[in-house]
Amino acid sequence: MCDAARRYRLHLGTTLIEAAGDHLPNSFLLATPGGEIAGVARKSRPAWVEAR
């Protein structure tokens, strides 16, 4: 993702399920046009739609 963000000079974001010990947070990652990770937001509680 970082390579693509750098190559096309744009911000790219994606969500993924992370393995973090005994729980699996839903995380959002944002890559900058420079190819760096700008930040990660981890959501430990599922939304009502995800919890069903």
MARKEPA-49305 format. One record per atom (N, C-alpha, C): residue number from 1; residue in one letter; x, y, z. Coordinates in Angstrom, 3 decimals. Layout:
REM residues N
node n:NUM | res:A | c1:X | c2:Y | c3:Z
...
//
This chain:
REM residues 52
node n:1 | res:M | c1:0.817 | c2:-1.163 | c3:0.000
node n:1 | res:M | c1:0.000 | c2:0.000 | c3:0.000
node n:1 | res:M | c1:0.879 | c2:1.252 | c3:0.000
node n:2 | res:C | c1:1.909 | c2:1.253 | c3:0.802
node n:2 | res:C | c1:2.806 | c2:2.415 | c3:0.859
node n:2 | res:C | c1:3.514 | c2:2.625 | c3:-0.471
node n:3 | res:D | c1:3.917 | c2:1.543 | c3:-1.128
node n:3 | res:D | c1:4.563 | c2:1.667 | c3:-2.437
node n:3 | res:D | c1:3.602 | c2:2.283 | c3:-3.452
node n:4 | res:A | c1:2.355 | c2:1.848 | c3:-3.464
node n:4 | res:A | c1:1.362 | c2:2.384 | c3:-4.397
node n:4 | res:A | c1:1.080 | c2:3.856 | c3:-4.103
node n:5 | res:A | c1:0.982 | c2:4.220 | c3:-2.831
node n:5 | res:A | c1:0.749 | c2:5.621 | c3:-2.457
node n:5 | res:A | c1:1.891 | c2:6.506 | c3:-2.945
node n:6 | res:R | c1:3.115 | c2:6.024 | c3:-2.794
node n:6 | res:R | c1:4.281 | c2:6.788 | c3:-3.246
node n:6 | res:R | c1:4.323 | c2:6.854 | c3:-4.777
node n:7 | res:R | c1:4.078 | c2:5.727 | c3:-5.419
node n:7 | res:R | c1:4.149 | c2:5.672 | c3:-6.889
node n:7 | res:R | c1:3.133 | c2:6.612 | c3:-7.537
node n:8 | res:Y | c1:1.914 | c2:6.623 | c3:-7.012
node n:8 | res:Y | c1:0.851 | c2:7.435 | c3:-7.621
node n:8 | res:Y | c1:0.658 | c2:8.780 | c3:-6.925
node n:9 | res:R | c1:1.493 | c2:9.046 | c3:-5.908
node n:9 | res:R | c1:1.483 | c2:10.309 | c3:-5.170
node n:9 | res:R | c1:0.096 | c2:10.682 | c3:-4.662
node n:10 | res:L | c1:-0.476 | c2:9.772 | c3:-3.880
node n:10 | res:L | c1:-1.787 | c2:10.031 | c3:-3.296
node n:10 | res:L | c1:-1.907 | c2:9.381 | c3:-1.933
node n:11 | res:H | c1:-2.926 | c2:9.772 | c3:-1.194
node n:11 | res:H | c1:-3.231 | c2:9.136 | c3:0.091
node n:11 | res:H | c1:-4.018 | c2:7.866 | c3:-0.189
node n:12 | res:L | c1:-3.686 | c2:6.801 | c3:0.499
node n:12 | res:L | c1:-4.423 | c2:5.547 | c3:0.394
node n:12 | res:L | c1:-4.805 | c2:5.089 | c3:1.790
node n:13 | res:G | c1:-6.029 | c2:4.624 | c3:1.925
node n:13 | res:G | c1:-6.480 | c2:4.091 | c3:3.203
node n:13 | res:G | c1:-7.075 | c2:2.715 | c3:3.017
node n:14 | res:T | c1:-6.973 | c2:1.907 | c3:4.044
node n:14 | res:T | c1:-7.561 | c2:0.576 | c3:4.005
node n:14 | res:T | c1:-7.904 | c2:0.124 | c3:5.418
node n:15 | res:T | c1:-8.805 | c2:-0.826 | c3:5.505
node n:15 | res:T | c1:-9.121 | c2:-1.445 | c3:6.787
node n:15 | res:T | c1:-8.612 | c2:-2.870 | c3:6.774
node n:16 | res:L | c1:-8.318 | c2:-3.378 | c3:7.955
node n:16 | res:L | c1:-7.874 | c2:-4.764 | c3:8.086
node n:16 | res:L | c1:-8.130 | c2:-5.248 | c3:9.504
node n:17 | res:I | c1:-8.120 | c2:-6.546 | c3:9.656
node n:17 | res:I | c1:-8.239 | c2:-7.166 | c3:10.974
node n:17 | res:I | c1:-6.824 | c2:-7.470 | c3:11.431
node n:18 | res:E | c1:-6.448 | c2:-6.929 | c3:12.589
node n:18 | res:E | c1:-5.096 | c2:-7.110 | c3:13.123
node n:18 | res:E | c1:-5.091 | c2:-8.180 | c3:14.201
node n:19 | res:A | c1:-4.054 | c2:-8.965 | c3:14.238
node n:19 | res:A | c1:-3.859 | c2:-9.900 | c3:15.340
node n:19 | res:A | c1:-3.125 | c2:-9.153 | c3:16.446
node n:20 | res:A | c1:-3.799 | c2:-8.957 | c3:17.577
node n:20 | res:A | c1:-3.210 | c2:-8.213 | c3:18.698
node n:20 | res:A | c1:-3.451 | c2:-8.997 | c3:19.980
node n:21 | res:G | c1:-2.598 | c2:-9.938 | c3:20.226
node n:21 | res:G | c1:-2.777 | c2:-10.755 | c3:21.426
node n:21 | res:G | c1:-3.991 | c2:-11.657 | c3:21.284
node n:22 | res:D | c1:-4.909 | c2:-11.553 | c3:22.252
node n:22 | res:D | c1:-6.081 | c2:-12.431 | c3:22.237
node n:22 | res:D | c1:-7.318 | c2:-11.785 | c3:21.628
node n:23 | res:H | c1:-7.185 | c2:-10.584 | c3:21.057
node n:23 | res:H | c1:-8.321 | c2:-9.983 | c3:20.369
node n:23 | res:H | c1:-7.916 | c2:-9.516 | c3:18.972
node n:24 | res:L | c1:-8.904 | c2:-9.273 | c3:18.136
node n:24 | res:L | c1:-8.670 | c2:-8.927 | c3:16.739
node n:24 | res:L | c1:-9.323 | c2:-7.583 | c3:16.423
node n:25 | res:P | c1:-8.618 | c2:-6.468 | c3:16.656
node n:25 | res:P | c1:-9.220 | c2:-5.170 | c3:16.379
node n:25 | res:P | c1:-9.339 | c2:-4.900 | c3:14.877
node n:26 | res:N | c1:-10.416 | c2:-4.204 | c3:14.516
node n:26 | res:N | c1:-10.608 | c2:-3.734 | c3:13.159
node n:26 | res:N | c1:-9.828 | c2:-2.431 | c3:13.056
node n:27 | res:S | c1:-8.837 | c2:-2.358 | c3:12.190
node n:27 | res:S | c1:-7.948 | c2:-1.199 | c3:12.115
node n:27 | res:S | c1:-8.044 | c2:-0.510 | c3:10.766
node n:28 | res:F | c1:-7.833 | c2:0.810 | c3:10.770
node n:28 | res:F | c1:-7.775 | c2:1.617 | c3:9.557
node n:28 | res:F | c1:-6.372 | c2:2.192 | c3:9.450
node n:29 | res:L | c1:-5.727 | c2:2.013 | c3:8.305
node n:29 | res:L | c1:-4.384 | c2:2.547 | c3:8.061
node n:29 | res:L | c1:-4.463 | c2:3.576 | c3:6.950
node n:30 | res:L | c1:-3.689 | c2:4.656 | c3:7.095
node n:30 | res:L | c1:-3.628 | c2:5.701 | c3:6.085
node n:30 | res:L | c1:-2.178 | c2:5.905 | c3:5.664
node n:31 | res:A | c1:-1.919 | c2:5.769 | c3:4.357
node n:31 | res:A | c1:-0.583 | c2:5.995 | c3:3.801
node n:31 | res:A | c1:-0.552 | c2:7.353 | c3:3.110
node n:32 | res:T | c1:0.571 | c2:8.050 | c3:3.232
node n:32 | res:T | c1:0.750 | c2:9.376 | c3:2.641
node n:32 | res:T | c1:1.330 | c2:9.269 | c3:1.230
node n:33 | res:P | c1:1.278 | c2:10.356 | c3:0.467
node n:33 | res:P | c1:1.895 | c2:10.346 | c3:-0.862
node n:33 | res:P | c1:3.406 | c2:10.090 | c3:-0.822
node n:34 | res:G | c1:4.025 | c2:10.288 | c3:0.327
node n:34 | res:G | c1:5.447 | c2:9.989 | c3:0.484
node n:34 | res:G | c1:5.729 | c2:8.532 | c3:0.782
node n:35 | res:G | c1:4.678 | c2:7.710 | c3:0.919
node n:35 | res:G | c1:4.855 | c2:6.284 | c3:1.176
node n:35 | res:G | c1:4.985 | c2:5.915 | c3:2.644
node n:36 | res:E | c1:4.661 | c2:6.846 | c3:3.531
node n:36 | res:E | c1:4.736 | c2:6.586 | c3:4.975
node n:36 | res:E | c1:3.344 | c2:6.285 | c3:5.526
node n:37 | res:I | c1:3.285 | c2:5.556 | c3:6.628
node n:37 | res:I | c1:2.019 | c2:5.348 | c3:7.329
node n:37 | res:I | c1:1.750 | c2:6.590 | c3:8.172
node n:38 | res:A | c1:0.663 | c2:7.292 | c3:7.861
node n:38 | res:A | c1:0.319 | c2:8.525 | c3:8.586
node n:38 | res:A | c1:-0.296 | c2:8.203 | c3:9.937
node n:39 | res:G | c1:-0.989 | c2:7.087 | c3:10.019
node n:39 | res:G | c1:-1.604 | c2:6.731 | c3:11.285
node n:39 | res:G | c1:-2.404 | c2:5.453 | c3:11.191
node n:40 | res:V | c1:-2.729 | c2:4.940 | c3:12.365
node n:40 | res:V | c1:-3.530 | c2:3.730 | c3:12.503
node n:40 | res:V | c1:-4.594 | c2:4.009 | c3:13.546
node n:41 | res:A | c1:-5.840 | c2:3.710 | c3:13.204
node n:41 | res:A | c1:-6.936 | c2:3.827 | c3:14.170
node n:41 | res:A | c1:-7.453 | c2:2.423 | c3:14.427
node n:42 | res:R | c1:-7.413 | c2:2.002 | c3:15.682
node n:42 | res:R | c1:-7.865 | c2:0.666 | c3:16.051
node n:42 | res:R | c1:-9.200 | c2:0.749 | c3:16.768
node n:43 | res:K | c1:-10.134 | c2:-0.060 | c3:16.312
node n:43 | res:K | c1:-11.460 | c2:-0.103 | c3:16.920
node n:43 | res:K | c1:-11.603 | c2:-1.457 | c3:17.598
node n:44 | res:S | c1:-11.697 | c2:-1.468 | c3:18.918
node n:44 | res:S | c1:-11.763 | c2:-2.741 | c3:19.630
node n:44 | res:S | c1:-13.198 | c2:-3.231 | c3:19.813
node n:45 | res:R | c1:-14.169 | c2:-2.317 | c3:19.774
node n:45 | res:R | c1:-15.561 | c2:-2.735 | c3:19.885
node n:45 | res:R | c1:-16.199 | c2:-2.748 | c3:18.506
node n:46 | res:P | c1:-16.879 | c2:-3.846 | c3:18.165
node n:46 | res:P | c1:-17.506 | c2:-3.899 | c3:16.840
node n:46 | res:P | c1:-18.724 | c2:-2.981 | c3:16.762
node n:47 | res:A | c1:-18.984 | c2:-2.477 | c3:15.571
node n:47 | res:A | c1:-20.206 | c2:-1.722 | c3:15.335
node n:47 | res:A | c1:-21.386 | c2:-2.690 | c3:15.428
node n:48 | res:W | c1:-22.573 | c2:-2.182 | c3:15.597
node n:48 | res:W | c1:-23.729 | c2:-3.073 | c3:15.785
node n:48 | res:W | c1:-23.898 | c2:-4.005 | c3:14.581
node n:49 | res:V | c1:-23.559 | c2:-3.557 | c3:13.389
node n:49 | res:V | c1:-23.695 | c2:-4.399 | c3:12.204
node n:49 | res:V | c1:-22.676 | c2:-5.537 | c3:12.254
node n:50 | res:E | c1:-21.477 | c2:-5.248 | c3:12.723
node n:50 | res:E | c1:-20.419 | c2:-6.264 | c3:12.799
node n:50 | res:E | c1:-20.652 | c2:-7.252 | c3:13.922
node n:51 | res:A | c1:-21.361 | c2:-6.856 | c3:14.948
node n:51 | res:A | c1:-21.540 | c2:-7.688 | c3:16.135
node n:51 | res:A | c1:-22.616 | c2:-8.766 | c3:15.946
node n:52 | res:R | c1:-23.397 | c2:-8.653 | c3:14.907
node n:52 | res:R | c1:-24.478 | c2:-9.634 | c3:14.692
node n:52 | res:R | c1:-23.969 | c2:-10.978 | c3:14.358
//
